[in-house]
Amino acid sequence: MDPNPKPNSNEDPSLNLKVIHWEDFQQELARLVSLSSALHQAHHKKLSLQRRLQSLIEVQAESLSRKNELDEISQRVEDRKLVMGNMLMQAKVVEEHVKTKEEHLGCEIKSLLVSGTSLSVARKRLQESDRLLSGERGHGRLRNLQKVLRARQQYMISQVSFLYPVKTLIGATEELELDFFPGSSRPETPGEYADEIKQRNQGPVAISGVQLSMLPFTQMSFFTDKKQVQRSTTALGYIAHDIEQLLNYVGAKSLGPRHVLANLKEL
């Protein structure tokens, strides 16, 4: 047998056949057994490494997944921190606004307290005024006194009207129109009229103890003699005296006994 036979050219070149002699068979078999054992050990190690790698891959994947979750949680935490920061700034602004409002409300409360105190004082004064008006010197008493005053005034006007005619004109101004008595006569000449006026105005006229300087009557003769002048001044004196008492009673300011009509307007 040829120890090194040449391969047939017609055979498949991919088939690498090795011819083993019988005397080398034991050695080759032992070598194949050792190679098979080594291959089996390598395959076993490969499976073991594959399992380890698979577990490591799973651990790595789990770690990566958890890392991603932690990153997401960290991002959420950062977003929450940003939101909390914005809310904190808004809370500070609202707190400052509330403090301003509190100060403003405090000022308003103080003003309301002052106004309430003033209102209470005004209410007490109003109650006191109501009490005074409803008392003995109240509004009813004043109205009754005014009625008595009007009655007395009408009575005195009627008494004065007996002395000389009185005509009241109601309009923008109040005037008294005084005429001659039927028995009076005006002097014919201007000289006689001036002498008569001068004689009637020589002395002062007293009304309730108050001396009045009489103005000269240059337009017409109101009275026929000195007696009528005294009677009229006496009646006017009573009127002035009563008006003074009423002004003192109601607390009004008197313009003096000479200003009868002005004092009546004050009443």
C-alpha positions in Angstrom: 0.0 0.0 0.0 1.2 3.4 -0.9 1.9 5.3 2.2 1.1 8.6 0.6 -1.5 7.9 -2.0 -2.4 10.8 -4.2 -6.0 12.0 -4.1 -8.2 11.4 -7.1 -8.6 14.5 -9.2 -12.2 13.6 -9.8 -13.0 13.7 -6.0 -14.5 16.7 -4.3 -11.7 19.0 -3.1 -13.8 20.1 -0.1 -13.5 16.6 1.4 -10.1 16.4 3.1 -9.7 12.7 3.7 -6.9 11.4 5.7 -5.8 7.9 5.4 -4.7 6.4 8.7 -2.6 3.3 8.8 -3.5 0.6 11.1 -0.5 0.8 13.2 -1.3 4.5 13.8 -4.9 3.9 14.5 -4.6 3.5 18.2 -2.6 6.7 18.5 -5.0 8.6 16.3 -8.0 7.2 18.2 -6.4 8.3 21.5 -5.8 11.7 20.0 -9.4 11.9 18.8 -10.7 10.9 22.2 -8.6 13.5 23.8 -9.8 16.1 21.2 -13.4 15.0 21.7 -13.0 15.3 25.5 -11.4 18.8 25.0 -14.2 19.7 22.7 -16.7 18.6 25.1 -15.1 20.6 27.9 -14.9 23.6 25.6 -18.5 23.2 24.7 -19.4 22.9 28.4 -17.3 26.0 29.2 -19.0 27.8 26.3 -22.4 27.0 27.7 -21.3 28.1 31.1 -19.9 31.3 29.7 -23.1 31.8 27.7 -25.2 31.4 30.8 -23.0 33.8 32.7 -23.0 36.3 29.8 -26.8 35.9 29.6 -27.2 36.7 33.2 -24.7 39.6 32.9 -26.7 40.9 29.9 -29.9 40.6 31.9 -28.3 42.3 34.9 -26.9 45.0 32.6 -30.3 45.4 30.9 -32.0 45.6 34.3 -29.4 48.1 35.4 -29.9 50.1 32.3 -33.7 50.0 32.6 -33.4 51.1 36.2 -30.9 53.8 35.2 -33.4 55.1 32.7 -36.1 55.0 35.3 -33.8 56.9 37.7 -33.1 59.4 34.9 -36.8 59.9 34.3 -37.4 60.3 38.0 -34.6 62.7 38.3 -36.0 64.7 35.4 -39.4 64.7 37.1 -37.8 65.8 40.3 -36.0 68.7 38.5 -39.3 69.6 36.8 -41.0 69.5 40.2 -38.2 71.7 41.7 -38.7 74.2 38.9 -42.5 74.2 39.5 -41.9 74.5 43.2 -39.5 77.4 42.6 -42.1 79.2 40.5 -44.8 78.5 43.1 -42.5 79.8 45.8 -41.9 83.0 43.9 -45.6 83.4 43.3 -46.2 82.7 47.0 -43.7 85.4 47.9 -45.5 87.8 45.6 -48.9 86.9 47.0 -47.5 87.2 50.5 -46.2 90.7 49.8 -49.6 91.6 48.2 -51.3 90.2 51.3 -49.1 92.2 53.6 -49.9 95.3 51.6 -53.6 94.5 51.7 -53.3 93.9 55.5 -51.7 97.3 56.0 -54.3 98.9 53.8 -57.1 97.1 55.7 -55.5 98.1 58.9 -55.6 101.8 57.9 -59.2 101.4 56.8 -60.1 99.7 60.0 -58.5 102.5 62.0 -60.4 105.1 59.9 -63.6 103.0 60.4 -62.9 103.0 64.1 -62.5 106.8 64.1 -65.6 107.2 61.9 -67.5 104.8 64.3 -66.4 106.9 67.2 -67.4 110.1 65.5 -70.7 108.4 64.5 -71.2 107.3 68.1 -70.6 110.8 69.3 -72.9 112.3 66.7 -75.5 109.7 67.6 -75.3 110.6 71.2 -75.6 114.3 70.3 -78.6 113.4 68.1 -80.2 111.5 70.9 -79.5 114.4 73.3 -81.0 116.8 70.7 -84.0 114.5 70.3 -84.3 114.4 74.1 -84.1 118.1 74.3 -86.6 118.6 71.5 -89.0 116.2 73.1 -88.5 117.7 76.6 -90.0 120.7 78.3 -87.9 123.1 76.2 -88.3 121.0 73.1 -89.8 121.6 69.7 -93.4 121.2 70.9 -92.7 123.9 73.5 -91.1 126.1 70.9 -94.1 125.7 68.5 -96.5 126.5 71.3 -94.4 129.5 72.2 -94.4 130.6 68.6 -98.2 130.3 68.5 -98.4 132.5 71.6 -95.9 134.9 70.0 -98.0 135.1 66.8 -101.2 135.7 68.9 -99.5 138.4 70.9 -98.0 139.9 67.8 -101.4 140.0 66.1 -102.8 141.5 69.3 -100.2 144.2 69.4 -100.5 144.9 65.7 -104.2 145.3 66.3 -103.4 147.7 69.2 -101.0 149.7 67.0 -103.6 149.7 64.2 -105.9 151.6 66.5 -103.2 154.4 66.6 -102.5 154.5 62.8 -103.6 152.5 59.8 -101.1 149.7 58.9 -101.1 148.0 55.5 -98.7 145.0 54.8 -97.5 144.5 51.3 -96.2 140.9 50.6 -93.5 140.8 47.9 -89.8 141.1 47.5 -89.8 143.6 50.4 -92.0 144.3 53.3 -93.2 147.8 53.7 -95.7 149.6 56.0 -97.9 152.1 54.4 -99.0 154.7 57.0 -101.7 157.3 56.2 -103.1 160.3 58.0 -105.8 160.0 60.5 -109.1 161.4 59.5 -108.6 164.3 61.9 -105.1 165.2 60.9 -104.3 168.1 58.6 -101.1 168.9 56.8 -99.7 172.4 57.0 -100.4 174.5 53.9 -97.0 176.2 53.6 -93.6 174.5 53.7 -92.4 176.7 56.4 -95.3 175.8 58.7 -94.7 172.1 58.0 -91.0 172.3 58.8 -91.8 174.2 62.1 -94.2 171.5 63.1 -91.8 168.6 62.3 -89.1 170.4 64.3 -91.4 170.9 67.3 -92.4 167.2 67.3 -88.7 166.0 67.2 -87.2 168.2 69.8 -86.9 165.7 72.7 -85.8 162.0 72.7 -88.4 159.2 72.7 -88.0 156.4 75.3 -89.2 152.9 74.5 -89.1 150.5 77.6 -86.5 152.7 79.1 -84.3 152.9 76.0 -83.9 156.3 74.5 -84.3 156.4 70.7 -83.3 159.2 68.4 -86.2 159.7 66.0 -85.6 160.6 62.4 -87.5 163.6 61.2 -90.7 162.8 59.2 -90.0 164.7 56.0 -92.6 162.9 53.9 -95.8 163.0 55.8 -97.3 163.6 59.2 -98.1 160.3 61.0 -99.5 161.6 64.2 -101.7 164.6 65.1 -100.3 165.2 68.6 -97.6 164.2 71.1 -99.9 161.9 73.0 -100.3 159.6 69.9 -96.6 159.5 69.5 -96.2 158.4 73.1 -98.9 155.7 72.7 -97.3 154.3 69.6 -93.8 154.3 71.1 -95.1 152.5 74.2 -96.7 149.8 72.0 -93.6 149.4 69.9 -91.6 149.3 73.2 -93.7 146.4 74.4 -93.1 144.6 71.1 -89.4 145.2 71.3 -89.2 144.0 74.9 -91.1 140.8 74.1 -89.0 140.1 71.1 -85.8 140.5 73.2 -87.2 138.0 75.8 -88.0 135.5 73.0 -84.6 135.9 71.5 -82.9 135.3 74.9 -85.2 132.2 75.4 -84.4 130.5 72.1 -80.7 131.5 72.3 -80.7 133.7 69.1 -78.6 136.8 68.6 -80.3 140.1 69.2 -79.5 143.1 67.0 -80.7 145.5 69.7 -84.1 147.0 70.7 -84.0 149.4 67.8 -84.0 146.7 65.1 -87.5 145.2 65.7 -88.1 143.9 62.2 -84.6 142.4 62.0 -85.1 140.6 65.3 -88.4 139.2 64.0 -86.5 137.8 61.0 -84.0 136.2 63.4 -87.0 134.4 65.1 
